[in-house]
Amino acid sequence: MKAVVITTAGGPEVLQLQQVDDPEIKDDEVLIKVEATALNRADTVQRKGYYPPPKGASPYPGLECSGTVLAVGNHVSRWKVGDQVCALLSGGGYAEKVAVPAGHVLPIPPGVSLKDVAGLPQVACTVWSTVFMMSRLWAGETFLVHGGSSGIGTFAIQIAKDKGATVLVTAAFCKKLGAHVCINYKTEDFVARVKEETGGKGVDVILDCIGASYLQRNLDSLNFDGRLCIIGFQGGAVTEIKLNTLLPKRLTVQGAVLRPRSQENKAMVVSEVEKNVWPAVATGKVKPIIYKSFPLSEAGEAHRLMESNEHIGKILLVP
C-alpha cells in the first residue's frame, strides 16, 4: 500500500508518499480501506519530531479515518467485511489501509458522507472526553473554547450548544462559527469580554489549546467552581500563575490528551461518543465542518494550510 512517511523531522516537505507494507491485524482488530483521513494539530507536532507515536502504534501520521472494512480479526463480532465505518486511531491514517482495535470503530451516522465523517472521530472523542466527561459541562452553564475556527473548536461549539450550554469562542473568523458570543482575540481582551458577557461572573468551563500564554487569563475568566481543561501548548508549556486566583474560586485545572490513553480507555470514550454524540450528528444538529480536501500525495500542502491558521474546520486527505 501507499502511505505518507515522515522521512525526517522537519517542515511539511519531509512528508513523502511511499510504498510500504500492508498492516497486519490482530485478533481484536479490523483492517480498514481508507476513504479519507483528517489532519490534526498533533500531526504537525509529530512531523517536527516532538510527538512520537505510542509504543506499538503505526509510525505514519493520522489520528482518524473513514473507510470500508476489508478484514476482521478472529475475536471481532460487531464488524464485518464491507461495513462502512470511521475510527479513532493512534496513528496510520495517512495511508491506503489501517489496522484499528475493533472498540475504536464507529458506524457512519445517517446523513453524513463516508468521506466527510473522517473529520469527526478525533474531535468528537477529544471534546466529549474533556468537556463533558472530565469537566462536566451541564445545560445552562457557560462554556468558552479557544481556537474556535479549528476542527476541535467548530465541533465543540456545535455539541455544547446542542447540550444546552451558552458558548463563547475566541477566533479570528468570528461570524461564521455559530457561537452565542464570538471574541476576536486579535483585537479584543477576552477576559474583559467574558466578564462583560457573563455579568462579571466568568464562564463555567474553558477548553484551551493555547497553554502557558493563556493560563492566568483563563483562570481570571472562570466563574466560582470553574473548570479549565488544557489540551494543547500552542502558546508554550511553562508559566507561573497566581494561586490567590485559584483557591478562593475553587477552580479546577486539568489537562488531557487522547492518543497516549490505553486501548481500553479509548474504547470507553468511543462508546460514550456513539451513545451521546452520534444521535446529534444523525439529526443534523452537529455536522463535520470540512474546509478543504487534498490527495494523500499533497500531505505537505495540507500541513502548510493547517499551520497558516487560515482554515475553518477540518482538512482532509484522500488516498
C-alpha positions as a Markdown table, in Angstrom:
| # | Residue | x | y | z |
|---|---|---|---|---|
| 1 | Met | 0.0 | 0.0 | 0.0 |
| 2 | Lys | 1.0 | 3.6 | -0.1 |
| 3 | Ala | 1.4 | 5.8 | 3.0 |
| 4 | Val | 2.7 | 9.2 | 3.9 |
| 5 | Val | 6.1 | 8.7 | 5.6 |
| 6 | Ile | 7.8 | 11.3 | 7.8 |
| 7 | Thr | 11.3 | 10.9 | 6.2 |
| 8 | Thr | 13.0 | 13.0 | 8.9 |
| 9 | Ala | 11.9 | 15.6 | 11.5 |
| 10 | Gly | 11.2 | 18.9 | 9.8 |
| 11 | Gly | 8.8 | 21.0 | 7.7 |
| 12 | Pro | 6.0 | 19.9 | 5.5 |
| 13 | Glu | 8.4 | 18.9 | 2.8 |
| 14 | Val | 9.5 | 15.9 | 4.8 |
| 15 | Leu | 6.1 | 14.2 | 4.2 |
| 16 | Gln | 6.6 | 11.8 | 1.3 |
| 17 | Leu | 4.1 | 9.3 | -0.2 |
| 18 | Gln | 5.9 | 5.9 | -0.4 |
| 19 | Gln | 5.2 | 2.2 | -0.9 |
| 20 | Val | 5.1 | 0.4 | 2.4 |
| 21 | Asp | 4.0 | -3.0 | 3.8 |
| 22 | Asp | 0.3 | -3.5 | 4.4 |
| 23 | Pro | -0.7 | -3.5 | 8.1 |
| 24 | Glu | -1.3 | -6.9 | 9.8 |
| 25 | Ile | -4.4 | -7.2 | 12.0 |
| 26 | Lys | -4.5 | -8.7 | 15.4 |
| 27 | Asp | -7.4 | -10.9 | 16.7 |
| 28 | Asp | -9.2 | -7.8 | 18.2 |
| 29 | Glu | -8.7 | -5.5 | 15.2 |
| 30 | Val | -10.2 | -4.6 | 11.9 |
| 31 | Leu | -8.5 | -3.7 | 8.7 |
| 32 | Ile | -10.0 | -0.6 | 7.0 |
| 33 | Lys | -9.5 | 0.6 | 3.4 |
| 34 | Val | -9.2 | 4.3 | 4.0 |
| 35 | Glu | -11.7 | 6.6 | 2.2 |
| 36 | Ala | -10.3 | 9.7 | 3.9 |
| 37 | Thr | -8.3 | 10.9 | 6.9 |
| 38 | Ala | -8.3 | 14.3 | 8.6 |
| 39 | Leu | -5.4 | 16.5 | 9.8 |
| 40 | Asn | -5.0 | 17.2 | 13.5 |
| 41 | Arg | -2.6 | 19.7 | 15.0 |
| 42 | Ala | -0.8 | 16.7 | 16.6 |
| 43 | Asp | 0.2 | 15.5 | 13.2 |
| 44 | Thr | 2.3 | 18.6 | 12.6 |
| 45 | Val | 4.0 | 18.2 | 16.0 |
| 46 | Gln | 4.8 | 14.6 | 15.2 |
| 47 | Arg | 6.2 | 15.7 | 11.8 |
| 48 | Lys | 8.6 | 18.1 | 13.7 |
| 49 | Gly | 9.8 | 15.2 | 15.9 |
| 50 | Tyr | 8.1 | 16.2 | 19.2 |
| 51 | Tyr | 5.2 | 13.8 | 19.4 |
| 52 | Pro | 6.3 | 10.2 | 18.7 |
| 53 | Pro | 3.6 | 7.5 | 18.3 |
| 54 | Pro | 2.8 | 5.4 | 21.3 |
| 55 | Lys | 4.5 | 2.0 | 21.6 |
| 56 | Gly | 3.1 | -0.4 | 19.0 |
| 57 | Ala | 1.2 | 2.2 | 17.0 |
| 58 | Ser | 1.7 | 2.9 | 13.3 |
| 59 | Pro | 4.7 | 5.1 | 12.5 |
| 60 | Tyr | 2.7 | 7.0 | 9.9 |
| 61 | Pro | 0.6 | 10.1 | 11.0 |
| 62 | Gly | -3.1 | 10.3 | 11.0 |
| 63 | Leu | -5.4 | 10.0 | 14.1 |
| 64 | Glu | -8.7 | 9.3 | 12.5 |
| 65 | Cys | -10.2 | 7.9 | 9.3 |
| 66 | Ser | -13.2 | 6.7 | 7.5 |
| 67 | Gly | -13.5 | 3.8 | 5.1 |
| 68 | Thr | -14.6 | 0.2 | 4.4 |
| 69 | Val | -13.8 | -2.9 | 6.4 |
| 70 | Leu | -11.5 | -5.2 | 4.4 |
| 71 | Ala | -10.9 | -7.8 | 7.1 |
| 72 | Val | -11.7 | -8.6 | 10.7 |
| 73 | Gly | -9.7 | -10.4 | 13.5 |
| 74 | Asn | -10.8 | -13.7 | 14.9 |
| 75 | His | -12.2 | -12.1 | 18.1 |
| 76 | Val | -14.2 | -9.4 | 16.3 |
| 77 | Ser | -18.0 | -9.9 | 16.3 |
| 78 | Arg | -19.6 | -6.4 | 15.7 |
| 79 | Trp | -18.0 | -5.5 | 12.4 |
| 80 | Lys | -17.9 | -7.5 | 9.1 |
| 81 | Val | -16.2 | -7.1 | 5.8 |
| 82 | Gly | -17.9 | -4.4 | 3.7 |
| 83 | Asp | -19.1 | -2.3 | 6.6 |
| 84 | Gln | -18.6 | 1.4 | 6.1 |
| 85 | Val | -17.1 | 2.9 | 9.3 |
| 86 | Cys | -15.0 | 5.6 | 10.8 |
| 87 | Ala | -12.4 | 5.2 | 13.5 |
| 88 | Leu | -10.2 | 6.8 | 16.2 |
| 89 | Leu | -6.6 | 5.9 | 15.5 |
| 90 | Ser | -3.3 | 6.0 | 17.4 |
| 91 | Gly | -1.6 | 6.6 | 14.0 |
| 92 | Gly | -1.6 | 5.3 | 10.4 |
| 93 | Gly | -4.5 | 7.3 | 8.9 |
| 94 | Tyr | -2.3 | 8.8 | 6.2 |
| 95 | Ala | -2.4 | 5.6 | 4.3 |
| 96 | Glu | -4.5 | 3.4 | 2.0 |
| 97 | Lys | -5.2 | 0.9 | 4.7 |
| 98 | Val | -5.0 | 0.9 | 8.5 |
| 99 | Ala | -5.5 | -1.6 | 11.3 |
| 100 | Val | -7.7 | -0.5 | 14.2 |
| 101 | Pro | -8.9 | -2.1 | 17.5 |
| 102 | Ala | -12.5 | -3.0 | 17.0 |
| 103 | Gly | -13.5 | -1.0 | 20.0 |
| 104 | His | -12.2 | 2.2 | 18.4 |
| 105 | Val | -14.5 | 1.9 | 15.4 |
| 106 | Leu | -17.8 | 3.7 | 14.9 |
| 107 | Pro | -20.7 | 3.4 | 12.5 |
| 108 | Ile | -21.4 | 6.1 | 9.9 |
| 109 | Pro | -24.2 | 8.4 | 11.2 |
| 110 | Pro | -27.1 | 8.9 | 8.8 |
| 111 | Gly | -26.8 | 11.9 | 6.6 |
| 112 | Val | -23.0 | 12.1 | 6.7 |
| 113 | Ser | -20.9 | 11.1 | 3.7 |
| 114 | Leu | -18.2 | 8.4 | 4.1 |
| 115 | Lys | -15.6 | 11.0 | 3.1 |
| 116 | Asp | -16.7 | 13.8 | 5.4 |
| 117 | Val | -17.2 | 11.6 | 8.5 |
| 118 | Ala | -13.4 | 11.2 | 8.6 |
| 119 | Gly | -13.4 | 14.6 | 10.3 |
| 120 | Leu | -15.4 | 13.5 | 13.3 |
| 121 | Pro | -13.8 | 10.7 | 15.4 |
| 122 | Gln | -10.8 | 12.6 | 16.9 |
| 123 | Val | -12.6 | 15.9 | 17.6 |
| 124 | Ala | -15.7 | 14.1 | 18.9 |
| 125 | Cys | -13.7 | 11.9 | 21.3 |
| 126 | Thr | -11.5 | 14.8 | 22.4 |
| 127 | Val | -14.3 | 17.2 | 23.1 |
| 128 | Trp | -16.7 | 14.7 | 24.7 |
| 129 | Ser | -14.0 | 13.2 | 27.0 |
| 130 | Thr | -12.7 | 16.6 | 28.1 |
| 131 | Val | -15.6 | 19.0 | 28.1 |
| 132 | Phe | -18.3 | 16.6 | 29.2 |
| 133 | Met | -16.7 | 13.5 | 30.9 |
| 134 | Met | -13.9 | 15.4 | 32.7 |
| 135 | Ser | -15.2 | 19.0 | 33.1 |
| 136 | Arg | -18.9 | 18.0 | 33.5 |
| 137 | Leu | -20.4 | 20.8 | 31.4 |
| 138 | Trp | -24.1 | 21.0 | 32.1 |
| 139 | Ala | -27.1 | 22.5 | 30.3 |
| 140 | Gly | -27.5 | 26.1 | 31.4 |
| 141 | Glu | -23.7 | 26.7 | 32.1 |
| 142 | Thr | -21.4 | 28.9 | 30.1 |
| 143 | Phe | -18.5 | 27.5 | 28.0 |
| 144 | Leu | -15.5 | 29.2 | 26.4 |
| 145 | Val | -13.5 | 27.4 | 23.7 |
| 146 | His | -10.3 | 28.9 | 22.4 |
| 147 | Gly | -9.4 | 28.3 | 18.7 |
| 148 | Gly | -13.0 | 28.4 | 17.7 |
| 149 | Ser | -12.2 | 28.0 | 14.0 |
| 150 | Ser | -10.3 | 24.8 | 14.4 |
| 151 | Gly | -11.7 | 21.3 | 14.0 |
| 152 | Ile | -11.9 | 21.0 | 17.8 |
| 153 | Gly | -13.4 | 24.4 | 18.1 |
| 154 | Thr | -16.1 | 24.1 | 15.4 |
| 155 | Phe | -17.2 | 20.7 | 16.8 |
| 156 | Ala | -17.1 | 22.0 | 20.5 |
| 157 | Ile | -19.4 | 24.9 | 19.6 |
| 158 | Gln | -22.0 | 22.6 | 18.0 |
| 159 | Ile | -22.1 | 19.9 | 20.6 |
| 160 | Ala | -22.1 | 22.3 | 23.6 |
| 161 | Lys | -25.0 | 24.3 | 22.1 |
| 162 | Asp | -26.9 | 21.1 | 21.4 |
| 163 | Lys | -26.4 | 20.1 | 25.1 |
| 164 | Gly | -27.8 | 23.4 | 26.3 |
| 165 | Ala | -24.7 | 25.5 | 27.2 |
| 166 | Thr | -24.1 | 29.1 | 26.3 |
| 167 | Val | -21.0 | 29.1 | 24.1 |
| 168 | Leu | -18.3 | 31.8 | 23.8 |
| 169 | Val | -15.3 | 31.4 | 21.5 |
| 170 | Thr | -12.1 | 33.2 | 20.7 |
| 171 | Ala | -11.3 | 33.2 | 17.0 |
| 172 | Ala | -10.1 | 35.4 | 14.2 |
| 173 | Phe | -13.1 | 34.4 | 12.0 |
| 174 | Cys | -16.0 | 35.2 | 14.2 |
| 175 | Lys | -19.1 | 35.5 | 12.1 |
| 176 | Lys | -19.1 | 32.0 | 10.6 |
| 177 | Leu | -18.9 | 29.8 | 13.7 |
| 178 | Gly | -22.4 | 29.9 | 15.2 |
| 179 | Ala | -21.4 | 30.5 | 18.8 |
| 180 | His | -23.5 | 32.7 | 21.1 |
| 181 | Val | -20.6 | 35.1 | 21.5 |
| 182 | Cys | -17.5 | 35.3 | 19.3 |
| 183 | Ile | -14.4 | 37.2 | 20.6 |
| 184 | Asn | -11.8 | 38.3 | 18.1 |
| 185 | Tyr | -8.6 | 37.5 | 20.0 |
| 186 | Lys | -6.6 | 39.8 | 17.7 |
| 187 | Thr | -8.5 | 42.9 | 18.6 |
| 188 | Glu | -10.2 | 42.2 | 22.0 |
| 189 | Asp | -9.2 | 41.3 | 25.6 |
| 190 | Phe | -11.1 | 38.0 | 26.0 |
| 191 | Val | -11.1 | 38.3 | 29.8 |
| 192 | Ala | -12.8 | 41.6 | 29.8 |
| 193 | Arg | -15.3 | 40.4 | 27.1 |
| 194 | Val | -16.1 | 37.2 | 29.1 |
| 195 | Lys | -16.8 | 39.2 | 32.2 |
| 196 | Glu | -19.0 | 41.6 | 30.2 |
| 197 | Glu | -21.0 | 38.8 | 28.6 |
| 198 | Thr | -21.5 | 36.9 | 31.9 |
| 199 | Gly | -22.4 | 39.8 | 34.2 |
| 200 | Gly | -19.0 | 39.8 | 35.8 |
| 201 | Lys | -19.2 | 36.1 | 36.8 |
| 202 | Gly | -17.0 | 34.4 | 34.3 |
| 203 | Val | -17.6 | 31.1 | 32.5 |
| 204 | Asp | -18.0 | 27.7 | 34.0 |
| 205 | Val | -15.8 | 25.6 | 31.6 |
| 206 | Ile | -12.9 | 26.5 | 29.3 |
| 207 | Leu | -11.4 | 24.2 | 26.7 |
| 208 | Asp | -7.9 | 25.6 | 25.9 |
| 209 | Cys | -5.4 | 24.6 | 23.2 |
| 210 | Ile | -3.0 | 27.5 | 23.8 |
| 211 | Gly | -1.4 | 26.7 | 27.2 |
| 212 | Ala | 1.1 | 28.8 | 29.0 |
| 213 | Ser | 0.4 | 32.2 | 27.5 |
| 214 | Tyr | -3.4 | 32.0 | 28.3 |
| 215 | Leu | -3.2 | 30.2 | 31.7 |
| 216 | Gln | -3.6 | 33.2 | 34.0 |
| 217 | Arg | -6.1 | 34.8 | 31.8 |
| 218 | Asn | -8.1 | 31.6 | 31.7 |
| 219 | Leu | -8.2 | 31.5 | 35.5 |
| 220 | Asp | -9.3 | 35.1 | 35.6 |
| 221 | Ser | -12.1 | 34.2 | 33.2 |
| 222 | Leu | -13.6 | 31.4 | 35.3 |
| 223 | Asn | -16.7 | 31.6 | 37.5 |
| 224 | Phe | -16.7 | 30.1 | 41.0 |
| 225 | Asp | -16.2 | 26.3 | 40.8 |
| 226 | Gly | -15.0 | 26.8 | 37.2 |
| 227 | Arg | -13.1 | 24.1 | 35.3 |
| 228 | Leu | -10.3 | 24.6 | 32.9 |
| 229 | Cys | -9.2 | 21.8 | 30.6 |
| 230 | Ile | -5.9 | 22.2 | 28.7 |
| 231 | Ile | -5.4 | 20.1 | 25.6 |
| 232 | Gly | -2.5 | 21.9 | 23.9 |
| 233 | Phe | 0.5 | 24.1 | 24.2 |
| 234 | Gln | 0.5 | 26.3 | 21.1 |
| 235 | Gly | 1.3 | 29.3 | 23.4 |
| 236 | Gly | 4.0 | 27.4 | 25.4 |
| 237 | Ala | 4.2 | 24.8 | 28.2 |
| 238 | Val | 5.8 | 26.7 | 31.1 |
| 239 | Thr | 4.4 | 29.6 | 33.1 |
| 240 | Glu | 3.5 | 31.0 | 36.5 |
| 241 | Ile | 0.1 | 31.5 | 38.0 |
| 242 | Lys | -1.3 | 33.4 | 40.9 |
| 243 | Leu | -2.6 | 30.9 | 43.4 |
| 244 | Asn | -4.7 | 33.5 | 45.0 |
| 245 | Thr | -6.9 | 33.4 | 41.9 |
| 246 | Leu | -7.2 | 29.6 | 42.0 |
| 247 | Leu | -8.1 | 28.9 | 45.7 |
| 248 | Pro | -10.8 | 31.4 | 46.5 |
| 249 | Lys | -12.9 | 30.5 | 43.5 |
| 250 | Arg | -12.4 | 26.7 | 44.0 |
| 251 | Leu | -11.1 | 26.4 | 40.4 |
| 252 | Thr | -10.1 | 23.1 | 38.8 |
| 253 | Val | -7.2 | 22.9 | 36.3 |
| 254 | Gln | -6.8 | 19.7 | 34.4 |
| 255 | Gly | -5.2 | 18.5 | 31.2 |
| 256 | Ala | -5.7 | 15.7 | 28.8 |
| 257 | Val | -4.6 | 14.2 | 25.5 |
| 258 | Leu | -6.3 | 11.3 | 23.7 |
| 259 | Arg | -3.5 | 9.5 | 21.8 |
| 260 | Pro | -1.5 | 8.0 | 24.7 |
| 261 | Arg | -4.5 | 6.6 | 26.5 |
| 262 | Ser | -4.9 | 2.9 | 26.9 |
| 263 | Gln | -6.8 | 0.9 | 24.4 |
| 264 | Glu | -9.5 | 0.2 | 27.0 |
| 265 | Asn | -9.9 | 3.9 | 27.9 |
| 266 | Lys | -10.2 | 4.9 | 24.3 |
| 267 | Ala | -12.8 | 2.2 | 23.7 |
| 268 | Met | -14.8 | 3.6 | 26.6 |
| 269 | Val | -14.6 | 7.1 | 25.2 |
| 270 | Val | -15.6 | 5.9 | 21.7 |
| 271 | Ser | -18.6 | 4.1 | 23.3 |
| 272 | Glu | -19.7 | 7.2 | 25.1 |
| 273 | Val | -19.4 | 9.2 | 21.9 |
| 274 | Glu | -21.6 | 6.8 | 20.0 |
| 275 | Lys | -24.2 | 6.9 | 22.8 |
| 276 | Asn | -24.2 | 10.7 | 23.4 |
| 277 | Val | -22.8 | 12.4 | 20.3 |
| 278 | Trp | -23.9 | 10.3 | 17.3 |
| 279 | Pro | -27.6 | 11.0 | 17.8 |
| 280 | Ala | -27.0 | 14.7 | 17.5 |
| 281 | Val | -25.0 | 14.0 | 14.3 |
| 282 | Ala | -27.8 | 11.8 | 12.9 |
| 283 | Thr | -30.3 | 14.6 | 13.4 |
| 284 | Gly | -28.1 | 17.2 | 11.7 |
| 285 | Lys | -27.6 | 19.3 | 14.8 |
| 286 | Val | -23.9 | 18.5 | 14.8 |
| 287 | Lys | -22.0 | 18.3 | 11.5 |
| 288 | Pro | -18.4 | 17.8 | 10.3 |
| 289 | Ile | -17.1 | 21.2 | 9.1 |
| 290 | Ile | -14.8 | 20.4 | 6.2 |
| 291 | Tyr | -12.7 | 23.2 | 4.8 |
| 292 | Lys | -10.7 | 21.5 | 2.1 |
| 293 | Ser | -9.6 | 18.1 | 0.8 |
| 294 | Phe | -6.2 | 17.2 | -0.6 |
| 295 | Pro | -4.9 | 14.0 | -2.3 |
| 296 | Leu | -2.7 | 11.9 | 0.0 |
| 297 | Ser | 0.3 | 12.9 | -2.2 |
| 298 | Glu | -0.2 | 16.5 | -1.2 |
| 299 | Ala | 0.0 | 16.0 | 2.6 |
| 300 | Gly | 2.7 | 18.6 | 2.8 |
| 301 | Glu | 0.5 | 21.2 | 1.2 |
| 302 | Ala | -2.3 | 20.3 | 3.6 |
| 303 | His | 0.1 | 20.8 | 6.6 |
| 304 | Arg | 1.1 | 24.2 | 5.2 |
| 305 | Leu | -2.5 | 25.2 | 5.2 |
| 306 | Met | -3.1 | 24.0 | 8.8 |
| 307 | Glu | 0.0 | 25.8 | 10.0 |
| 308 | Ser | -1.2 | 29.0 | 8.3 |
| 309 | Asn | -4.3 | 29.0 | 10.6 |
| 310 | Glu | -6.4 | 30.3 | 7.6 |
| 311 | His | -8.8 | 27.4 | 7.6 |
| 312 | Ile | -12.2 | 26.9 | 9.4 |
| 313 | Gly | -12.9 | 23.3 | 10.5 |
| 314 | Lys | -11.2 | 20.2 | 9.2 |
| 315 | Ile | -8.7 | 19.5 | 6.4 |
| 316 | Leu | -9.0 | 16.1 | 4.8 |
| 317 | Leu | -6.6 | 13.8 | 2.9 |
| 318 | Val | -8.0 | 11.3 | 0.4 |
| 319 | Pro | -6.0 | 8.3 | -0.9 |
